């Protein structure tokens, strides 16, 4: 569904991003010893977390929850399971405010790239997407925006704090060093 229906101008919020988040969420959920029933719901939440972009850019998480509420009951998911999936999806809203352990995992997985070696490439894709949607006028505004975002961002899981925070700090320092005095 995502591959066929997402706009090609979504250079960041695309199928590749969803698969990256899924990979990170499974690694983090392993280290967090998340029970298998919650892992199943986490997988579903990850696969749907940006599906709302099919219809709209702003408030796409709420749209994704509408899709989940419509779609999952047809596959015998209980109202409690649907609620749990939506709660996880909403944990990815910026600013992130996860309410439970699965929410903390999906929140960290969604922004896992901030602490990875390929952060520059992925951040460039996000910049291009925001520019395409007239949400970021130019690089002169982008770098200060990134710096402020990185200063405010925090990881919620031990895994991400240990494995992603150090590189995120280096990325932030490189952005600050590149700013004109």
Secondary structure in CASP SS format (residue, H / E / C, confidence):
PFRMAT SS
TARGET T0000
AUTHOR 0000-0000-0000
METHOD secondary structure of the structure
MODEL  1
X C 1.00
X H 1.00
X H 1.00
X H 1.00
X H 1.00
X C 1.00
X C 1.00
X C 1.00
X C 1.00
X C 1.00
X C 1.00
X C 1.00
X C 1.00
X C 1.00
X H 1.00
X H 1.00
X H 1.00
X H 1.00
X H 1.00
X H 1.00
X H 1.00
X H 1.00
X H 1.00
X H 1.00
X H 1.00
X H 1.00
X H 1.00
X H 1.00
X H 1.00
X H 1.00
X H 1.00
X C 1.00
X C 1.00
X C 1.00
X C 1.00
X H 1.00
X H 1.00
X H 1.00
X H 1.00
X H 1.00
X H 1.00
X H 1.00
X H 1.00
X H 1.00
X H 1.00
X H 1.00
X H 1.00
X H 1.00
X C 1.00
X C 1.00
X H 1.00
X H 1.00
X H 1.00
X H 1.00
X C 1.00
X C 1.00
X C 1.00
X C 1.00
X C 1.00
X H 1.00
X H 1.00
X H 1.00
X H 1.00
X H 1.00
X H 1.00
X H 1.00
X H 1.00
X H 1.00
X H 1.00
X H 1.00
X H 1.00
X H 1.00
X H 1.00
X H 1.00
X H 1.00
X C 1.00
X C 1.00
X C 1.00
X H 1.00
X H 1.00
X H 1.00
X H 1.00
X H 1.00
X H 1.00
X H 1.00
X H 1.00
X H 1.00
X H 1.00
X H 1.00
X H 1.00
X C 1.00
X C 1.00
X C 1.00
X C 1.00
X C 1.00
X C 1.00
X C 1.00
X C 1.00
X C 1.00
X C 1.00
X H 1.00
X H 1.00
X H 1.00
X H 1.00
X H 1.00
X H 1.00
X H 1.00
X H 1.00
X H 1.00
X H 1.00
X C 1.00
X H 1.00
X H 1.00
X H 1.00
X H 1.00
X C 1.00
X C 1.00
X C 1.00
X H 1.00
X H 1.00
X H 1.00
X H 1.00
X H 1.00
X H 1.00
X H 1.00
X H 1.00
X H 1.00
X H 1.00
X H 1.00
X H 1.00
X H 1.00
X H 1.00
X C 1.00
X C 1.00
X C 1.00
X C 1.00
X C 1.00
X C 1.00
X H 1.00
X H 1.00
X H 1.00
X H 1.00
X H 1.00
X H 1.00
X H 1.00
X H 1.00
X H 1.00
X H 1.00
X H 1.00
X H 1.00
X H 1.00
X H 1.00
X C 1.00
X C 1.00
X C 1.00
X C 1.00
X C 1.00
X H 1.00
X H 1.00
X H 1.00
X H 1.00
X H 1.00
X H 1.00
X C 1.00
X H 1.00
X H 1.00
X H 1.00
X H 1.00
X H 1.00
X H 1.00
X H 1.00
X H 1.00
X H 1.00
X H 1.00
X H 1.00
X H 1.00
X H 1.00
X H 1.00
X C 1.00
X C 1.00
X C 1.00
END
